[in-house]
Amino acid sequence: MNITILITGGAGFIGSNFVRYMLLHTEYSIVVVDALTYAGNPENLADFIADKRLSFIQERIEHTEKIREICNHYGVEGIINFAAETHVDRSIMDPSPFVTSNVMGTVSLLNIARELGLRYVQISTDEVYGSLGDDGYFTEHTPLQPSSPYSASKASADMFVQSFVHTFGVNASITRCSNNYGPYQFPEKLIPLMIVRALENTTLPVYGDGKNVRDWIHVDDHNSAVWAVYCQGKKGEVYNIGASSEQHNIDIVKKILSSLGKSEHLITYVKDRPGHDRRYAIDSTKIMTELGWRPQISFADGLESTIEWYCTHQQWCNNIRNGDYQRYYQQLYGKNI
């Protein structure tokens, strides 16, 4: 029996890696819907373009009628919503697209899931919890205290998901993951940004004192957890996903420079961004205990493989950097960096 899942945002970083995971490890058919904004890249799916189980449609998730038509045409069983505007710095510059995609788009998908009786998984973020001190971990019961327009939009979307579960009985679950890294990540995020700039022997901008802490997980581990939640997760439940790998930003930058044989003199400290959360750390006990999921990739191994990927895919990086990225980078960090 052929079963089809709709993957929104499937040409982005995490979404495209999830599509790859599904096509390699399951017999499911996949319909990818992506608006192909700046971070959506069809090239991310090029290896599987000939796979008959993969269909791609350029569309925005807030266009409810179009998405409903797609679900009906392909006989979709469920929706996994990776589609989102994701970068905090961009949300500070202009929050409006984050409301449109992350909130209104989510409500659109939930309405479709309600009408058609579809399974639904919302891909959220640990950033909805706000900032931690030196101790403690985010659990699924941690109050939502978003600090940026981005995290506020994701927290709002999560609350809509829960409201559709309780009001309409939609079979929906939420995942909240720590910081992802791995191949095909748009080079605005910390790890790919530092790799590509180090390869070019240009300055590596580090916010503030570089001591902000993030809990890192390889995108492949994240996606195996998402699939576990889709298959086994309970209606209305939230599942935190992390790999218990806390790192200071500056330490990651130095590890990248060391791996590439570059000097730490390339590091330059820049003015901290507004509302910059100090520390994130995820407690993944629930998903490990209830669903039997475990991360498989250590940060050391994952970082090395990620560095190697960017070293061997510099044309992919150049294709991106010749477009929107270059204008964005100058706007964010200044023309002299």
C-alpha positions as CSV (number, residue, x, y, z in Angstrom):
1,M,0.0,0.0,0.0
2,N,1.4,3.4,-1.0
3,I,1.3,5.9,1.8
4,T,2.1,9.6,1.1
5,I,3.2,12.3,3.5
6,L,3.3,16.0,2.8
7,I,6.5,17.6,3.9
8,T,6.3,21.4,4.0
9,G,9.6,23.4,3.9
10,G,11.1,20.3,2.3
11,A,13.7,22.2,0.3
12,G,15.2,23.9,3.3
13,F,18.0,22.6,5.6
14,I,16.2,20.4,8.0
15,G,13.3,19.6,5.7
16,S,15.5,18.4,2.8
17,N,17.5,16.2,5.1
18,F,14.3,14.7,6.4
19,V,13.1,14.0,2.8
20,R,16.5,12.3,2.2
21,Y,16.0,10.3,5.5
22,M,12.5,9.1,4.4
23,L,13.5,8.1,0.9
24,L,16.5,6.2,2.2
25,H,14.9,4.5,5.2
26,T,11.2,4.0,4.4
27,E,8.9,3.0,1.6
28,Y,6.7,6.2,1.9
29,S,6.1,8.6,-0.9
30,I,6.8,12.2,-0.2
31,V,5.2,15.4,-1.5
32,V,7.4,18.4,-0.9
33,V,5.8,21.8,-0.7
34,D,8.2,24.8,-0.4
35,A,7.8,28.5,-1.2
36,L,11.5,28.7,-2.3
37,T,12.2,31.8,-0.3
38,Y,15.9,32.6,0.2
39,A,16.7,29.5,2.3
40,G,14.6,27.1,0.2
41,N,16.8,25.5,-2.4
42,P,15.7,22.8,-4.9
43,E,19.4,21.9,-5.3
44,N,19.1,20.3,-1.8
45,L,16.9,17.6,-3.3
46,A,18.8,17.1,-6.6
47,D,20.1,13.6,-5.6
48,F,16.5,12.3,-5.5
49,I,14.9,14.2,-8.3
50,A,14.5,11.0,-10.4
51,D,12.9,9.1,-7.5
52,K,9.3,8.4,-8.4
53,R,8.3,8.6,-4.7
54,L,9.2,12.3,-4.6
55,S,7.0,15.1,-5.9
56,F,7.8,18.7,-5.6
57,I,5.4,21.7,-5.7
58,Q,6.4,25.3,-5.2
59,E,3.7,26.9,-3.0
60,R,3.2,28.8,0.2
61,I,1.6,27.0,3.1
62,E,-0.7,29.9,3.9
63,H,-2.5,29.3,0.6
64,T,-5.0,27.0,2.1
65,E,-7.0,26.1,-1.1
66,K,-3.9,25.1,-3.0
67,I,-2.5,23.0,-0.1
68,R,-5.9,21.3,0.3
69,E,-5.9,20.5,-3.4
70,I,-2.5,19.0,-3.1
71,C,-3.5,16.8,-0.2
72,N,-6.6,15.5,-1.9
73,H,-4.8,14.9,-5.2
74,Y,-2.0,12.8,-3.7
75,G,-4.1,11.2,-1.0
76,V,-1.9,12.5,1.8
77,E,-2.0,10.6,5.1
78,G,-0.3,13.3,7.2
79,I,1.6,16.6,7.3
80,I,5.0,17.3,8.9
81,N,5.5,21.1,9.0
82,F,9.1,22.1,8.6
83,A,8.2,25.3,6.8
84,A,9.2,28.4,8.7
85,E,11.1,31.6,8.7
86,T,13.8,30.6,11.1
87,H,16.6,33.1,11.7
88,V,16.5,35.4,14.7
89,D,18.5,38.2,13.1
90,R,16.1,38.4,10.2
91,S,13.1,38.5,12.6
92,I,14.6,41.4,14.4
93,M,15.1,43.3,11.1
94,D,11.5,42.5,10.0
95,P,9.0,40.3,12.0
96,S,6.2,40.4,9.5
97,P,7.3,37.4,7.3
98,F,7.6,35.4,10.5
99,V,4.0,36.0,11.4
100,T,2.8,35.2,7.9
101,S,4.7,31.9,7.5
102,N,5.1,30.7,11.1
103,V,1.7,31.6,12.5
104,M,-0.8,32.1,9.6
105,G,0.8,29.2,7.6
106,T,0.5,26.9,10.6
107,V,-3.1,27.7,11.1
108,S,-3.7,27.1,7.4
109,L,-2.2,23.6,7.7
110,L,-4.1,22.8,10.9
111,N,-7.4,23.7,9.2
112,I,-6.6,21.3,6.4
113,A,-5.5,18.5,8.9
114,R,-8.8,19.1,10.7
115,E,-11.0,19.0,7.6
116,L,-9.2,15.9,6.1
117,G,-8.5,14.0,9.3
118,L,-4.7,14.0,8.8
119,R,-1.9,13.2,11.2
120,Y,0.0,16.4,11.9
121,V,3.5,17.1,13.4
122,Q,4.6,20.6,14.1
123,I,8.4,21.2,14.0
124,S,9.1,23.8,16.7
125,T,12.2,24.9,18.6
126,D,13.7,25.1,22.1
127,E,13.8,28.9,21.6
128,V,10.2,29.1,22.6
129,Y,11.3,28.5,26.2
130,G,13.5,31.6,26.4
131,S,16.9,31.7,28.1
132,L,18.4,29.5,30.9
133,G,20.9,30.4,33.6
134,D,24.0,28.4,34.2
135,D,22.0,25.4,35.5
136,G,18.9,23.5,34.6
137,Y,17.3,22.2,31.4
138,F,14.2,22.8,29.3
139,T,11.5,20.2,29.8
140,E,8.2,19.9,28.1
141,H,6.6,21.6,31.1
142,T,8.9,24.7,31.0
143,P,6.7,27.8,30.5
144,L,7.0,29.5,27.1
145,Q,9.0,32.8,27.4
146,P,10.1,33.7,23.8
147,S,12.7,36.4,23.6
148,S,12.7,37.3,19.9
149,P,10.1,37.8,17.2
150,Y,11.2,34.5,15.7
151,S,10.6,32.5,18.9
152,A,7.4,34.4,19.6
153,S,6.0,33.4,16.2
154,K,7.0,29.7,16.9
155,A,5.5,29.8,20.4
156,S,2.3,31.2,18.9
157,A,2.2,28.5,16.3
158,D,2.6,25.8,19.0
159,M,-0.3,27.2,21.0
160,F,-2.5,27.1,17.9
161,V,-1.5,23.4,17.4
162,Q,-2.5,22.7,21.0
163,S,-5.8,24.6,20.6
164,F,-6.7,22.6,17.5
165,V,-6.0,19.3,19.4
166,H,-8.2,20.4,22.4
167,T,-11.0,22.2,20.4
168,F,-11.2,20.1,17.2
169,G,-9.5,16.8,18.1
170,V,-6.8,17.1,15.5
171,N,-4.2,14.3,15.8
172,A,-1.2,16.6,16.3
173,S,2.1,16.5,18.1
174,I,4.8,19.1,18.6
175,T,8.6,18.6,18.6
176,R,11.0,21.2,20.1
177,C,14.6,20.6,19.1
178,S,17.9,22.1,20.1
179,N,20.2,23.8,17.6
180,N,20.7,21.7,14.4
181,Y,23.8,21.4,12.2
182,G,24.8,19.4,9.2
183,P,24.9,19.5,5.4
184,Y,22.8,21.9,3.3
185,Q,22.4,24.5,6.1
186,F,22.1,28.0,4.8
187,P,25.3,29.9,5.6
188,E,23.7,32.5,7.9
189,K,23.8,30.1,10.9
190,L,26.8,29.8,13.1
191,I,28.5,26.6,12.0
192,P,28.2,26.9,8.2
193,L,28.9,30.7,8.3
194,M,32.1,30.1,10.2
195,I,33.2,27.3,7.9
196,V,32.7,29.1,4.7
197,R,34.3,32.3,5.9
198,A,37.3,30.4,7.3
199,L,37.8,28.7,4.0
200,E,37.9,32.1,2.4
201,N,40.3,33.5,5.1
202,T,37.9,36.3,5.9
203,T,36.9,37.5,9.4
204,L,34.6,35.3,11.5
205,P,32.1,37.6,13.4
206,V,31.2,36.4,16.9
207,Y,28.4,38.1,18.9
208,G,29.3,39.6,22.3
209,D,31.8,37.6,24.3
210,G,31.1,34.4,22.4
211,K,30.1,32.6,25.7
212,N,26.4,32.0,24.7
213,V,25.7,28.3,25.1
214,R,23.7,26.2,22.7
215,D,22.7,22.5,22.9
216,W,23.7,21.0,19.5
217,I,22.2,18.0,17.6
218,H,23.1,16.6,14.1
219,V,20.2,17.0,11.7
220,D,20.1,13.3,11.0
221,D,19.5,12.6,14.7
222,H,16.8,15.2,14.8
223,N,15.1,13.7,11.8
224,S,15.1,10.2,13.2
225,A,13.4,11.7,16.3
226,V,10.8,13.5,14.2
227,W,9.9,10.2,12.4
228,A,9.6,8.5,15.8
229,V,7.1,11.2,16.9
230,Y,5.1,10.9,13.7
231,C,4.8,7.2,14.0
232,Q,4.5,6.8,17.8
233,G,3.9,10.2,19.3
234,K,0.6,10.8,21.2
235,K,-2.0,13.3,20.2
236,G,-1.5,16.7,21.9
237,E,1.9,15.8,23.3
238,V,5.2,17.9,23.1
239,Y,8.5,16.1,22.7
240,N,11.8,17.8,23.3
241,I,14.7,16.6,21.1
242,G,18.3,17.2,22.0
243,A,21.7,15.4,22.1
244,S,23.0,16.8,25.5
245,S,25.8,18.5,23.7
246,E,26.2,22.0,25.2
247,Q,28.9,24.2,23.6
248,H,30.0,27.8,23.9
249,N,29.7,29.6,20.5
250,I,33.3,30.7,20.7
251,D,34.5,27.2,21.4
252,I,32.8,25.9,18.2
253,V,34.4,28.7,16.2
254,K,37.8,27.7,17.5
255,K,37.2,24.0,16.8
256,I,36.3,24.9,13.2
257,L,39.5,27.0,12.8
258,S,41.6,24.3,14.3
259,S,40.1,21.6,12.0
260,L,40.8,23.8,8.9
261,G,44.3,24.8,10.1
262,K,43.3,28.5,10.3
263,S,44.4,31.1,12.7
264,E,42.2,32.3,15.6
265,H,43.2,35.9,14.5
266,L,40.4,35.6,12.0
267,I,37.9,35.9,14.9
268,T,36.4,39.4,15.4
269,Y,33.9,40.2,18.2
270,V,30.9,42.2,17.1
271,K,28.1,44.0,19.0
272,D,25.7,41.5,20.5
273,R,22.3,41.2,19.0
274,P,19.2,42.4,20.9
275,G,17.5,39.8,23.1
276,H,20.3,37.3,22.7
277,D,19.5,34.3,24.9
278,R,22.4,33.2,27.0
279,R,21.9,29.5,27.3
280,Y,19.7,26.7,25.9
281,A,19.8,23.1,27.1
282,I,17.3,20.4,26.4
283,D,16.0,17.5,28.6
284,S,15.1,14.7,26.1
285,T,14.1,12.2,28.8
286,K,10.5,12.0,27.6
287,I,11.2,11.0,23.9
288,M,13.9,8.6,25.0
289,T,11.7,6.9,27.6
290,E,8.4,6.9,25.8
291,L,9.5,6.4,22.2
292,G,12.9,4.7,22.6
293,W,14.8,7.3,20.6
294,R,18.5,8.0,21.1
295,P,20.9,10.3,19.3
296,Q,23.6,8.4,17.5
297,I,26.1,11.1,16.3
298,S,28.6,12.7,18.7
299,F,29.2,16.4,18.3
300,A,32.9,15.8,17.6
301,D,32.1,13.4,14.7
302,G,29.2,15.4,13.5
303,L,31.2,18.6,13.3
304,E,34.0,17.0,11.4
305,S,31.7,15.5,8.9
306,T,29.9,18.8,8.5
307,I,33.2,20.7,7.9
308,E,34.2,18.0,5.3
309,W,30.8,18.4,3.6
310,Y,31.2,22.2,3.2
311,C,34.8,21.8,2.0
312,T,33.6,19.4,-0.7
313,H,30.5,21.4,-1.7
314,Q,31.9,24.9,-2.1
315,Q,30.1,25.3,-5.4
316,W,26.8,24.8,-3.5
317,C,27.9,27.5,-1.1
318,N,29.0,29.9,-3.9
319,N,25.6,29.5,-5.6
320,I,23.9,30.7,-2.5
321,R,26.4,33.4,-1.6
322,N,26.1,35.0,-5.0
323,G,22.4,35.7,-4.3
324,D,20.5,36.8,-1.3
325,Y,23.1,35.8,1.2
326,Q,25.6,38.4,0.3
327,R,23.2,41.3,0.6
328,Y,21.9,39.9,3.9
329,Y,25.4,39.4,5.3
330,Q,26.4,43.1,4.6
331,Q,23.1,44.3,6.1
332,L,23.6,42.3,9.3
333,Y,27.3,42.6,10.0
334,G,28.4,45.7,8.1
335,K,30.3,46.1,4.8
336,N,33.7,46.2,6.4
337,I,33.6,42.7,7.7
